[in-house]
Amino acid sequence: MMRGQFLLKLNTLLTSIVGVIVTYLLRSHTELPGMAIFGLAISACILFFILFSIVVTILGM
């Protein structure tokens, strides 16, 4: 149980870091409007969260 809680917290932390990095890269290297950057960053976070969960599930088996 403790391992699952740790992995969930790690996943949340890494997802937040990915969101910050994606937002920074989009703001500094593109001329997209603010809401487009926000939407792409949220999409990247959701995708990373799902992929990390799948990897953890596969490795846990």
Secondary structure, DSSP 8 states (H G I E B T S, - for coil): -HHHHHHHHHHHHHHHHHHHHHHHHHHHH----HHHHHHHHHHHHHHHHHHHHHHHHHHH-
